[in-house]
């Protein structure tokens, strides 16, 4: 379980970096977090998102959780479309 906490901390750190690099002129910023088949962590992830939003109220956070083979297909489609999630993470 410890590796999971390290991965989560890294993902949130990456989110902060992505947000720091966005154009400050944008009124509403958005970041997406893509995970692979971890719906059992919904409550915890929603808590992390709420904590993050307290620090960055102007940022909209979207959590996308895909199952099985959907993850790779979804991610590849988003990359090709130029709208890849800010944080792709495997669960």
N, CA and C atoms as an extended XYZ file, in Angstrom:
273
Properties=species:S:1:pos:R:3:atomname:S:1:resname:S:1:resid:I:1 pbc="F F F"
N         0.822       -1.189        0.000 N   UNK     1
C         0.000        0.000        0.000 CA  UNK     1
C         0.870        1.258        0.000 C   UNK     1
N         2.071        1.164        0.504 N   UNK     2
C         2.966        2.325        0.573 CA  UNK     2
C         3.278        2.873       -0.814 C   UNK     2
N         3.497        1.980       -1.794 N   UNK     3
C         3.802        2.425       -3.159 CA  UNK     3
C         2.657        3.227       -3.713 C   UNK     3
N         1.442        2.886       -3.312 N   UNK     4
C         0.245        3.597       -3.782 CA  UNK     4
C         0.254        5.040       -3.282 C   UNK     4
N         0.654        5.249       -2.042 N   UNK     5
C         0.719        6.594       -1.480 CA  UNK     5
C         1.799        7.420       -2.191 C   UNK     5
N         2.897        6.788       -2.513 N   UNK     6
C         3.969        7.480       -3.240 CA  UNK     6
C         3.485        7.890       -4.625 C   UNK     6
N         2.796        6.976       -5.312 N   UNK     7
C         2.251        7.282       -6.632 CA  UNK     7
C         1.248        8.428       -6.557 C   UNK     7
N         0.397        8.412       -5.542 N   UNK     8
C        -0.600        9.465       -5.375 CA  UNK     8
C         0.056       10.820       -5.115 C   UNK     8
N         1.071       10.831       -4.266 N   UNK     9
C         1.781       12.077       -3.986 CA  UNK     9
C         2.457       12.610       -5.246 C   UNK     9
N         3.025       11.716       -6.032 N   UNK    10
C         3.663       12.133       -7.287 CA  UNK    10
C         2.636       12.713       -8.247 C   UNK    10
N         1.463       12.099       -8.316 N   UNK    11
C         0.418       12.591       -9.210 CA  UNK    11
C        -0.040       13.987       -8.803 C   UNK    11
N        -0.226       14.205       -7.510 N   UNK    12
C        -0.640       15.533       -7.063 CA  UNK    12
C         0.450       16.574       -7.305 C   UNK    12
N         1.700       16.170       -7.130 N   UNK    13
C         2.808       17.083       -7.419 CA  UNK    13
C         2.820       17.456       -8.892 C   UNK    13
N         2.598       16.466       -9.749 N   UNK    14
C         2.544       16.743      -11.184 CA  UNK    14
C         1.393       17.696      -11.497 C   UNK    14
N         0.283       17.546      -10.789 N   UNK    15
C        -0.861       18.428      -11.007 CA  UNK    15
C        -0.468       19.862      -10.694 C   UNK    15
N         0.253       20.055       -9.617 N   UNK    16
C         0.683       21.401       -9.253 CA  UNK    16
C         1.608       21.983      -10.311 C   UNK    16
N         2.499       21.160      -10.858 N   UNK    17
C         3.404       21.622      -11.903 CA  UNK    17
C         2.617       22.003      -13.147 C   UNK    17
N         1.671       21.175      -13.544 N   UNK    18
C         0.862       21.464      -14.730 CA  UNK    18
C         0.094       22.767      -14.531 C   UNK    18
N        -0.468       22.960      -13.350 N   UNK    19
C        -1.227       24.174      -13.081 CA  UNK    19
C        -0.313       25.392      -13.082 C   UNK    19
N         0.869       25.246      -12.501 N   UNK    20
C         1.807       26.360      -12.451 CA  UNK    20
C         2.233       26.798      -13.843 C   UNK    20
N         2.218       25.867      -14.794 N   UNK    21
C         2.656       26.179      -16.143 CA  UNK    21
C         1.525       26.670      -17.050 C   UNK    21
N         0.289       26.677      -16.568 N   UNK    22
C        -0.812       27.134      -17.402 CA  UNK    22
C        -0.827       28.652      -17.464 C   UNK    22
N        -1.473       29.166      -18.463 N   UNK    23
C        -1.555       30.601      -18.681 CA  UNK    23
C        -2.382       31.260      -17.578 C   UNK    23
N        -1.813       32.194      -16.797 N   UNK    24
C        -2.561       32.829      -15.710 CA  UNK    24
C        -3.715       33.695      -16.215 C   UNK    24
N        -3.713       34.001      -17.500 N   UNK    25
C        -4.792       34.818      -18.048 CA  UNK    25
C        -6.091       34.030      -18.180 C   UNK    25
N        -5.997       32.707      -18.132 N   UNK    26
C        -7.201       31.891      -18.230 CA  UNK    26
C        -8.023       32.044      -16.953 C   UNK    26
N        -9.309       32.310      -17.107 N   UNK    27
C       -10.170       32.492      -15.942 CA  UNK    27
C       -10.410       31.158      -15.236 C   UNK    27
N       -10.672       30.117      -15.979 N   UNK    28
C       -10.946       28.800      -15.405 CA  UNK    28
C        -9.911       27.804      -15.921 C   UNK    28
N        -9.189       27.185      -15.016 N   UNK    29
C        -8.210       26.169      -15.396 CA  UNK    29
C        -8.813       24.806      -15.125 C   UNK    29
N        -8.379       23.824      -15.881 N   UNK    30
C        -8.904       22.473      -15.724 CA  UNK    30
C        -7.766       21.472      -15.799 C   UNK    30
N        -7.836       20.469      -14.949 N   UNK    31
C        -6.872       19.377      -15.002 CA  UNK    31
C        -7.648       18.068      -14.870 C   UNK    31
N        -7.210       17.069      -15.616 N   UNK    32
C        -7.842       15.758      -15.569 CA  UNK    32
C        -6.859       14.749      -14.991 C   UNK    32
N        -7.378       13.850      -14.176 N   UNK    33
C        -6.584       12.774      -13.612 CA  UNK    33
C        -7.191       11.472      -14.128 C   UNK    33
N        -6.420       10.712      -14.879 N   UNK    34
C        -6.890        9.454      -15.453 CA  UNK    34
C        -6.288        8.295      -14.673 C   UNK    34
N        -7.153        7.447      -14.118 N   UNK    35
C        -6.683        6.269      -13.384 CA  UNK    35
C        -7.241        5.017      -14.031 C   UNK    35
N        -6.677        3.890      -13.617 N   UNK    36
C        -7.061        2.621      -14.211 CA  UNK    36
C        -7.736        1.742      -13.176 C   UNK    36
N        -9.043        1.656      -13.280 N   UNK    37
C        -9.859        0.700      -12.535 CA  UNK    37
C        -9.651        0.738      -11.021 C   UNK    37
N        -9.831        1.917      -10.421 N   UNK    38
C        -9.751        2.013       -8.962 CA  UNK    38
C       -10.985        2.726       -8.387 C   UNK    38
N       -12.184        2.298       -8.770 N   UNK    39
C       -13.379        2.964       -8.248 CA  UNK    39
C       -13.537        2.817       -6.739 C   UNK    39
N       -12.884        1.825       -6.127 N   UNK    40
C       -12.983        1.643       -4.683 CA  UNK    40
C       -12.326        2.802       -3.923 C   UNK    40
N       -11.498        3.594       -4.607 N   UNK    41
C       -10.842        4.739       -3.987 CA  UNK    41
C       -11.579        6.054       -4.222 C   UNK    41
N       -12.814        5.984       -4.720 N   UNK    42
C       -13.569        7.193       -5.058 CA  UNK    42
C       -13.642        8.175       -3.890 C   UNK    42
N       -13.975        7.694       -2.711 N   UNK    43
C       -14.106        8.579       -1.551 CA  UNK    43
C       -12.777        9.281       -1.242 C   UNK    43
N       -11.686        8.526       -1.278 N   UNK    44
C       -10.363        9.100       -0.997 CA  UNK    44
C        -9.961       10.103       -2.082 C   UNK    44
N       -10.177        9.757       -3.332 N   UNK    45
C        -9.817       10.649       -4.429 CA  UNK    45
C       -10.662       11.922       -4.387 C   UNK    45
N       -11.958       11.777       -4.102 N   UNK    46
C       -12.805       12.961       -3.956 CA  UNK    46
C       -12.297       13.855       -2.830 C   UNK    46
N       -11.787       13.257       -1.759 N   UNK    47
C       -11.207       14.031       -0.660 CA  UNK    47
C        -9.957       14.769       -1.094 C   UNK    47
N        -9.098       14.101       -1.876 N   UNK    48
C        -7.884       14.750       -2.371 CA  UNK    48
C        -8.241       15.912       -3.296 C   UNK    48
N        -9.241       15.683       -4.124 N   UNK    49
C        -9.678       16.746       -5.034 CA  UNK    49
C       -10.209       17.933       -4.239 C   UNK    49
N       -10.990       17.658       -3.202 N   UNK    50
C       -11.524       18.742       -2.361 CA  UNK    50
C       -10.383       19.509       -1.684 C   UNK    50
N        -9.392       18.789       -1.174 N   UNK    51
C        -8.231       19.445       -0.552 CA  UNK    51
C        -7.490       20.303       -1.577 C   UNK    51
N        -7.311       19.767       -2.769 N   UNK    52
C        -6.624       20.494       -3.831 CA  UNK    52
C        -7.393       21.759       -4.207 C   UNK    52
N        -8.730       21.636       -4.287 N   UNK    53
C        -9.567       22.783       -4.657 CA  UNK    53
C        -9.534       23.870       -3.590 C   UNK    53
N        -9.301       23.512       -2.340 N   UNK    54
C        -9.160       24.528       -1.299 CA  UNK    54
C        -7.917       25.373       -1.546 C   UNK    54
N        -6.877       24.747       -2.026 N   UNK    55
C        -5.639       25.477       -2.323 CA  UNK    55
C        -5.703       26.207       -3.658 C   UNK    55
N        -6.480       25.654       -4.598 N   UNK    56
C        -6.571       26.200       -5.954 CA  UNK    56
C        -8.040       26.265       -6.376 C   UNK    56
N        -8.801       27.210       -5.815 N   UNK    57
C       -10.243       27.257       -6.102 CA  UNK    57
C       -10.591       27.576       -7.558 C   UNK    57
N        -9.652       28.121       -8.304 N   UNK    58
C        -9.913       28.477       -9.694 CA  UNK    58
C        -9.656       27.317      -10.661 C   UNK    58
N        -9.309       26.145      -10.132 N   UNK    59
C        -8.984       24.993      -10.979 CA  UNK    59
C       -10.095       23.949      -10.882 C   UNK    59
N       -10.578       23.543      -12.031 N   UNK    60
C       -11.570       22.468      -12.104 CA  UNK    60
C       -10.813       21.152      -12.248 C   UNK    60
N       -11.098       20.184      -11.371 N   UNK    61
C       -10.432       18.887      -11.406 CA  UNK    61
C       -11.433       17.836      -11.862 C   UNK    61
N       -11.031       17.057      -12.856 N   UNK    62
C       -11.878       15.994      -13.376 CA  UNK    62
C       -11.164       14.661      -13.172 C   UNK    62
N       -11.832       13.716      -12.503 N   UNK    63
C       -11.268       12.382      -12.300 CA  UNK    63
C       -11.910       11.429      -13.285 C   UNK    63
N       -11.090       10.768      -14.069 N   UNK    64
C       -11.544        9.789      -15.051 CA  UNK    64
C       -10.979        8.432      -14.671 C   UNK    64
N       -11.838        7.466      -14.408 N   UNK    65
C       -11.388        6.129      -14.048 CA  UNK    65
C       -11.885        5.162      -15.113 C   UNK    65
N       -10.985        4.530      -15.807 N   UNK    66
C       -11.339        3.614      -16.894 CA  UNK    66
C       -11.013        2.178      -16.504 C   UNK    66
N       -11.797        1.260      -16.999 N   UNK    67
C       -11.637       -0.158      -16.669 CA  UNK    67
C       -10.867       -0.900      -17.759 C   UNK    67
N       -10.113       -1.903      -17.313 N   UNK    68
C        -9.454       -2.844      -18.215 CA  UNK    68
C        -8.820       -2.213      -19.436 C   UNK    68
N        -9.200       -2.720      -20.593 N   UNK    69
C        -8.602       -2.256      -21.843 CA  UNK    69
C        -9.092       -0.871      -22.251 C   UNK    69
N       -10.104       -0.344      -21.592 N   UNK    70
C       -10.601        1.001      -21.918 CA  UNK    70
C        -9.558        2.079      -21.653 C   UNK    70
N        -8.688        1.845      -20.645 N   UNK    71
C        -7.737        2.877      -20.242 CA  UNK    71
C        -6.826        3.279      -21.393 C   UNK    71
N        -6.149        2.313      -21.983 N   UNK    72
C        -5.185        2.607      -23.054 CA  UNK    72
C        -5.867        3.207      -24.272 C   UNK    72
N        -7.004        2.664      -24.642 N   UNK    73
C        -7.739        3.175      -25.802 CA  UNK    73
C        -8.192        4.609      -25.555 C   UNK    73
N        -8.740        4.861      -24.375 N   UNK    74
C        -9.192        6.211      -24.033 CA  UNK    74
C        -8.018        7.188      -24.052 C   UNK    74
N        -6.923        6.817      -23.400 N   UNK    75
C        -5.758        7.702      -23.324 CA  UNK    75
C        -5.203        8.000      -24.719 C   UNK    75
N        -5.057        6.979      -25.536 N   UNK    76
C        -4.524        7.175      -26.880 CA  UNK    76
C        -5.433        8.096      -27.692 C   UNK    76
N        -6.735        7.913      -27.579 N   UNK    77
C        -7.691        8.760      -28.294 CA  UNK    77
C        -7.572       10.212      -27.840 C   UNK    77
N        -7.418       10.409      -26.534 N   UNK    78
C        -7.286       11.764      -26.006 CA  UNK    78
C        -5.981       12.423      -26.465 C   UNK    78
N        -4.904       11.659      -26.486 N   UNK    79
C        -3.613       12.197      -26.937 CA  UNK    79
C        -3.689       12.613      -28.392 C   UNK    79
N        -4.236       11.748      -29.231 N   UNK    80
C        -4.364       12.044      -30.659 CA  UNK    80
C        -5.248       13.273      -30.871 C   UNK    80
N        -6.275       13.411      -30.040 N   UNK    81
C        -7.176       14.559      -30.146 CA  UNK    81
C        -6.623       15.832      -29.539 C   UNK    81
N        -5.444       15.753      -28.911 N   UNK    82
C        -4.817       16.937      -28.328 CA  UNK    82
C        -5.421       17.358      -26.992 C   UNK    82
N        -6.131       16.460      -26.343 N   UNK    83
C        -6.755       16.786      -25.059 CA  UNK    83
C        -6.430       15.717      -24.021 C   UNK    83
N        -5.174       15.293      -23.987 N   UNK    84
C        -4.767       14.238      -23.050 CA  UNK    84
C        -4.953       14.698      -21.618 C   UNK    84
N        -5.307       13.768      -20.723 N   UNK    85
C        -5.422       14.116      -19.310 CA  UNK    85
C        -4.102       14.644      -18.775 C   UNK    85
N        -4.184       15.552      -17.816 N   UNK    86
C        -2.973       16.130      -17.243 CA  UNK    86
C        -2.145       15.116      -16.483 C   UNK    86
N        -2.820       14.133      -15.881 N   UNK    87
C        -2.129       13.149      -15.065 CA  UNK    87
C        -2.639       11.751      -15.402 C   UNK    87
N        -1.938       11.019      -16.261 N   UNK    88
C        -2.319        9.622      -16.487 CA  UNK    88
C        -1.622        8.756      -15.439 C   UNK    88
N        -2.355        7.925      -14.755 N   UNK    89
C        -1.776        7.064      -13.722 CA  UNK    89
C        -2.425        5.697      -13.779 C   UNK    89
N        -1.632        4.678      -13.641 N   UNK    90
C        -2.174        3.312      -13.588 CA  UNK    90
C        -2.445        2.960      -12.133 C   UNK    90
N        -3.545        2.284      -11.921 N   UNK    91
C        -3.919        1.894      -10.557 CA  UNK    91
C        -3.414        0.548      -10.186 C   UNK    91
